[in-house]
Amino acid sequence: MKAIELVVLNLEEVRRRSEKVWRSLPADRLDWKPDEEALSIKEMIRHVLDSERYYHLALLNRGSLTSYESPYEGREFTTVEEELTFARPWREAFLTTVKSFREEDLSAIRIDRSDAGYVRTLGDMLLRIAYHESVHTGQLLDYMRTAGVPRPRVWD
């Protein structure tokens, strides 16, 4: 298996497990959050999906964006399924872009996010994108435990 294929596999596995968690959430708990300063469950799902859109554009830009117009801005979150359906075209475009990179691009292309405190190779950035999502999935599992909501088995 080539490195790009492994990166895509990792991105797909992280999303599969995220969706397993997201789909297991009771609709009446989507506004739950552990404290007033935290993101709610639906805000965290939205954050993950919107961040992937931003990261995709940052990859194409080879760095942070000077401005970003979120496709989610002003859109009311209704259900997890509707949110995933809405996000699907951006997810597919992101994966198409990742699949278009060559093996040597993983170390040759630099993504300049100096404003966020780092400049990294494309390979590093792609792993960071997957890690970002997996961290938030772990946070949601903790939310579920705290809220007394049954958690799905993600280690299948």
C-alpha positions in Angstrom: 0.0 0.0 0.0 1.3 3.4 -0.9 1.6 6.3 1.5 -1.3 8.3 -0.1 -3.5 5.2 0.1 -2.7 4.9 3.8 -3.5 8.6 4.5 -6.8 8.1 2.7 -7.5 4.9 4.7 -6.8 6.8 7.9 -9.1 9.7 7.0 -11.8 7.3 6.1 -11.4 5.2 9.2 -11.5 8.3 11.5 -14.6 9.5 9.7 -16.3 6.1 9.9 -15.8 6.0 13.7 -16.9 9.6 14.0 -20.1 8.9 12.2 -20.7 5.9 14.3 -20.5 8.1 17.4 -22.5 11.0 15.8 -25.3 8.6 14.6 -25.6 7.1 18.0 -26.4 10.4 19.7 -30.0 10.9 20.8 -31.6 13.9 18.9 -32.8 15.3 22.2 -29.1 15.5 23.5 -27.6 17.4 20.5 -27.7 20.7 22.5 -26.1 19.2 25.6 -22.7 20.5 26.7 -20.7 19.9 29.9 -20.6 23.6 30.9 -21.5 27.0 29.5 -18.1 27.6 27.9 -18.0 24.3 26.1 -19.2 23.5 22.6 -22.5 21.7 22.5 -22.6 18.2 20.8 -24.0 19.6 17.6 -21.6 22.6 17.6 -18.7 20.1 17.9 -20.0 18.0 15.0 -20.4 21.2 13.0 -16.9 22.3 14.0 -15.4 19.1 12.7 -17.2 19.2 9.4 -16.5 22.9 8.8 -12.9 22.5 9.8 -12.4 19.9 7.2 -13.7 22.3 4.6 -11.3 25.0 5.8 -8.4 22.5 5.9 -9.2 21.4 2.3 -9.0 25.0 1.1 -5.8 25.6 3.2 -4.2 22.6 1.5 -5.1 24.0 -1.9 -3.8 27.4 -0.8 -0.7 25.8 0.7 -1.4 27.7 3.9 -3.9 29.5 6.0 -6.6 31.5 4.3 -6.8 35.3 4.7 -10.6 35.0 4.8 -13.0 32.1 4.9 -16.7 32.0 4.2 -18.2 29.0 5.8 -20.9 27.1 3.9 -22.4 26.4 7.4 -22.7 30.1 8.4 -26.4 30.8 9.1 -27.4 27.2 8.5 -29.5 25.7 11.3 -28.3 22.3 12.5 -31.3 19.9 12.3 -30.2 16.3 12.4 -26.9 14.5 12.2 -28.0 12.8 8.9 -29.0 16.2 7.3 -25.6 17.6 8.4 -23.7 14.7 6.9 -25.7 14.9 3.7 -25.0 18.7 3.5 -21.2 18.0 4.1 -20.9 15.2 1.6 -19.9 17.2 -1.4 -17.1 18.9 0.5 -15.9 15.6 2.0 -15.8 14.0 -1.5 -13.9 17.0 -2.9 -11.4 16.9 0.0 -10.8 13.1 -0.5 -10.4 13.7 -4.3 -7.8 16.3 -3.6 -5.9 14.1 -1.2 -6.0 11.2 -3.7 -4.6 13.5 -6.4 -1.3 14.1 -4.5 1.8 12.2 -5.5 3.9 10.3 -2.9 6.7 12.9 -3.2 4.2 15.7 -2.5 3.8 14.4 1.1 7.3 15.7 2.0 7.9 18.3 -0.7 4.8 20.5 -0.3 4.8 22.8 2.7 1.6 24.1 4.3 2.2 27.5 5.9 0.0 28.1 9.0 2.4 30.5 10.6 -0.6 32.4 12.0 -1.5 29.2 13.9 2.1 28.6 14.9 3.4 26.1 12.4 4.6 25.3 8.9 4.4 21.6 8.1 4.7 19.2 5.3 1.6 18.0 3.4 1.9 14.6 5.0 2.1 16.0 8.5 -0.8 18.3 7.8 -3.0 15.5 6.5 -2.3 13.5 9.6 -3.1 16.6 11.7 -6.5 16.9 10.0 -7.4 13.3 10.9 -6.1 13.8 14.4 -8.2 16.9 14.9 -11.3 15.0 14.1 -10.3 12.0 16.2 -9.7 14.3 19.2 -13.2 15.7 18.9 -14.7 12.3 18.6 -13.0 11.4 21.8 -14.4 14.5 23.4 -17.9 13.5 22.3 -17.4 10.0 23.8 -16.5 11.8 27.1 -19.6 14.0 26.8 -21.7 10.9 26.3 -20.3 9.3 29.4 -20.8 12.5 31.5 -24.4 12.9 30.2 -25.2 9.3 30.9 -25.7 8.5 27.2 -24.8 5.0 26.0 -21.6 5.0 24.0 -21.1 3.0 20.8 -18.3 0.6 20.4 -15.8 2.4 18.2 -13.0 -0.2 18.4 -14.6 -2.7 16.1 
